[in-house]
Amino acid sequence: MRSLKAAVTLGFALLLTPGYGTRVQAAGITVLASNGVKTVLEELVPQFERATGHTVVLRFGTAAGLKAQIDKGDAFDVAILTAALIDDLIGQGTLAVGTRADIARSGAGIAIRKGAARPDVATADALRHTLLAAKSVAIVGQGATAGIMKSIFDRLGIAGQMAEKTRLLSGGSAAEAVASGDAELGFTQISEILPVAGAELAGPLPPGLQVYTIFPAAVSAGARQAAAARSFITFLTAPAAVPVIKAKGLEPAPARGGR
């Protein structure tokens, strides 16, 4: 683990050497970021701060909830939301054109309470039987996974049965609800399941049902620290960030044409 962190730090340091980039005057930036990339940022931000002298204030939430804050006029320098919301904000002129960069993508997974019997979720048919047998499932109502799961319930022909036992959460996470015993199964981004101590990943959504969520970053059109904001996005998209992204249950974002 020490060697991994050392390699990441070295890779980021190279960005600040001649030929890779130029250190700019230290500044403070505010970043609004989806919970889906929380664990990645919690590890990479201290690296960025040490390497650049900039400071970062992180504000996490659901992508939809953060967009609502932006629409109300909250000040920020960088937003990391889902692709559809970032593109919408660029279209509105709220995010600066030409600053969008995909950071990572995340698949949805199934959370179970730590130590519980692991259900079969390997195929669409197995997941259907597991869902019908479950007493309760938890999904964050404003989270990126909510729409995905609604579509899956419809495709599996069990929307009616699932409506009766689905808990749409307005606070906390689906994995936390499972860990506390408030739900038998939780559906959310894999990156949001792994760090919850009392929960574990039963598996990703099966092939044919899996939907990947892209998390791009972009600079606010009204950013007070635009140069620092751009350098932060450069850090997040550098090759040295890839080991951290993978370790946190996400994947490097594919090329824009390769989705």
C-alpha positions in Angstrom: 0.0 0.0 0.0 2.9 2.4 0.8 4.4 1.7 -2.6 1.1 2.5 -4.3 0.7 5.8 -2.5 4.3 6.7 -3.3 3.8 6.0 -7.0 0.6 8.1 -7.0 2.4 10.9 -5.2 5.3 10.8 -7.6 3.0 10.7 -10.6 1.2 13.8 -9.4 4.5 15.6 -8.6 5.5 15.2 -12.2 2.6 17.3 -13.2 4.2 20.2 -11.4 7.7 19.8 -13.0 8.8 21.6 -16.2 7.2 20.0 -19.2 4.1 18.8 -17.2 2.7 21.9 -15.8 3.4 25.1 -13.9 2.6 25.7 -10.3 0.2 28.6 -9.9 -0.4 30.8 -6.9 -2.0 28.9 -4.1 -5.8 29.3 -4.0 -8.8 27.8 -2.3 -11.5 26.0 -4.4 -14.9 24.7 -3.5 -15.9 21.3 -5.1 -19.4 20.0 -5.3 -19.2 16.3 -5.8 -21.5 13.3 -6.1 -21.3 10.7 -3.4 -20.3 8.2 -6.1 -16.8 9.7 -6.2 -16.5 10.5 -2.5 -13.9 7.9 -1.5 -11.8 8.8 -4.5 -11.7 12.4 -3.7 -11.0 11.8 0.0 -7.8 10.1 -1.0 -6.8 12.3 -4.0 -7.5 15.8 -2.5 -4.8 15.6 0.2 -2.3 14.6 -2.6 -3.4 17.6 -4.7 -3.2 20.0 -1.8 0.3 18.9 -0.9 1.5 19.0 -4.4 0.0 22.4 -5.4 -0.5 24.4 -2.2 -4.1 24.9 -3.1 -6.8 24.0 -0.6 -10.0 22.2 -1.4 -13.4 22.4 0.3 -15.4 19.3 -0.6 -19.2 19.2 -0.4 -20.8 15.8 -1.1 -24.4 14.9 -1.9 -26.6 13.2 -4.5 -25.9 14.5 -8.0 -29.6 15.7 -8.2 -29.4 17.4 -4.9 -26.2 19.2 -5.7 -27.6 20.4 -9.1 -30.6 21.8 -7.2 -28.1 23.8 -5.0 -26.3 25.0 -8.1 -29.6 26.1 -9.7 -30.4 28.1 -6.6 -27.2 30.0 -7.0 -24.7 28.3 -4.6 -21.1 29.4 -5.3 -18.6 26.8 -6.3 -15.5 26.3 -8.5 -15.8 22.7 -9.7 -18.8 20.3 -10.0 -18.5 16.6 -10.3 -22.0 15.2 -11.1 -23.5 12.7 -13.5 -22.9 13.2 -17.2 -26.5 14.3 -18.0 -26.5 16.9 -15.2 -23.1 18.2 -16.1 -24.1 18.6 -19.8 -27.3 20.3 -18.7 -25.4 22.8 -16.7 -23.0 23.5 -19.5 -26.0 24.1 -21.8 -27.4 26.5 -19.2 -24.1 28.4 -19.2 -23.5 27.6 -15.5 -20.4 25.5 -16.3 -17.7 26.7 -18.6 -17.7 25.3 -22.1 -14.5 23.3 -22.8 -13.8 22.4 -19.2 -15.7 19.1 -19.0 -13.5 16.0 -18.3 -14.8 12.5 -17.4 -13.2 11.4 -14.1 -14.5 7.9 -13.6 -17.4 5.5 -14.2 -19.2 3.4 -11.7 -21.4 0.3 -11.9 -24.4 -0.3 -9.6 -24.2 -3.0 -7.1 -26.1 -4.9 -4.4 -25.3 -4.3 -0.7 -26.0 -6.9 2.0 -25.4 -6.8 5.7 -21.9 -7.9 6.6 -22.0 -11.7 7.3 -25.4 -12.3 5.8 -25.9 -15.1 3.3 -24.8 -14.0 -0.1 -27.7 -14.0 -2.6 -27.4 -15.1 -6.2 -27.3 -12.1 -8.4 -25.1 -13.4 -11.2 -27.8 -13.4 -13.9 -31.0 -11.4 -14.6 -33.1 -14.4 -13.7 -31.2 -15.0 -10.5 -31.6 -11.3 -9.5 -35.3 -11.5 -10.2 -35.7 -14.4 -7.8 -33.5 -12.7 -5.2 -35.6 -9.5 -5.4 -38.9 -11.4 -5.1 -37.6 -13.3 -2.1 -36.2 -10.2 -0.3 -38.3 -8.7 2.5 -37.1 -5.1 1.8 -34.8 -3.1 -0.5 -33.3 0.3 -0.1 -32.5 2.9 -2.7 -31.7 6.6 -2.4 -34.6 8.4 -4.0 -32.4 11.2 -5.5 -29.5 9.0 -6.3 -28.2 8.0 -9.7 -29.3 4.4 -9.1 -33.0 5.1 -8.4 -33.9 5.5 -12.1 -31.7 2.5 -13.0 -33.5 0.2 -10.6 -37.0 1.4 -11.5 -36.1 0.5 -15.1 -34.8 -2.9 -14.1 -37.9 -3.7 -12.0 -40.0 -2.9 -15.1 -37.8 -5.0 -17.4 -38.0 -8.0 -14.9 -41.8 -7.6 -14.7 -41.8 -7.1 -11.0 -42.5 -3.4 -10.6 -45.7 -4.0 -8.7 -44.2 -6.4 -6.2 -41.1 -4.2 -5.6 -43.1 -1.1 -5.0 -44.5 -2.6 -1.8 -41.1 -3.3 -0.3 -38.8 -0.6 -1.7 -37.6 2.1 0.7 -36.8 5.3 -1.1 -34.3 7.0 1.2 -34.1 10.8 1.5 -31.0 10.8 3.7 -28.0 8.4 4.3 -27.1 5.7 1.9 -28.6 2.4 0.8 -25.5 0.5 2.1 -25.9 2.2 5.5 -29.6 1.2 5.6 -28.6 -2.4 5.0 -25.8 -2.2 7.7 -28.3 -0.9 10.3 -30.8 -3.6 9.5 -33.4 -1.3 8.0 -33.3 -3.1 4.7 -32.3 -6.6 3.5 -30.8 -5.4 0.2 -29.4 -2.0 -0.9 -28.9 -0.8 -4.4 -26.4 1.9 -5.1 -23.0 2.6 -6.8 -20.4 0.0 -5.9 -18.1 2.8 -4.8 -20.7 3.8 -2.1 -20.9 0.2 -0.8 -17.3 -0.7 -0.2 -16.5 1.9 2.5 -19.5 1.0 4.7 -18.2 -1.1 7.6 -21.4 -3.0 8.3 -22.2 -3.8 4.7 -20.6 -5.8 1.9 -20.9 -6.1 -1.8 -23.0 -9.1 -2.9 -22.1 -8.4 -6.5 -22.6 -5.9 -9.3 -25.8 -5.9 -11.3 -25.6 -8.8 -13.7 -24.6 -8.5 -17.4 -27.4 -7.2 -19.5 -28.8 -5.1 -16.6 -25.7 -3.2 -15.5 -25.7 0.5 -16.3 -22.6 2.6 -15.8 -22.8 6.1 -14.4 -20.2 8.5 -15.8 -18.9 11.2 -13.4 -17.5 14.2 -15.3 -16.0 17.3 -13.7 -16.3 20.9 -15.1 -15.4 24.4 -13.9 -18.0 26.8 -12.9 -18.6 29.7 -15.3 -18.3 32.0 -12.3 -15.4 30.3 -10.7 -13.4 32.6 -8.4 -10.3 30.4 -8.8 -10.6 29.1 -12.4 -6.9 28.3 -12.9 -6.8 26.3 -9.7 -10.1 24.6 -10.6 -8.6 23.5 -14.0 -5.5 22.2 -12.3 -7.6 20.1 -9.9 -9.4 18.5 -12.9 -6.0 17.8 -14.5 -5.0 16.0 -11.3 -8.1 13.8 -11.3 -7.7 12.8 -15.0 -3.9 12.1 -14.7 -2.7 8.5 -15.2 -1.5 8.5 -11.6 -5.1 8.7 -10.4 -6.1 5.5 -12.0 -4.9 3.1 -9.2 -6.9 5.1 -6.7 -10.0 5.1 -8.8 -9.8 1.3 -9.2 -9.1 0.7 -5.6 -12.3 2.6 -4.6 -14.5 0.4 -6.8 -14.8 2.6 -9.9 -13.2 2.4 -13.3 -11.3 5.0 -15.4 -13.8 6.8 -17.6 -13.7 5.5 -21.2 -13.0 7.8 -24.1 -16.0 10.0 -24.9 -16.7 8.0 -28.1 -16.3 4.7 -26.3 -19.2 4.7 -23.9 
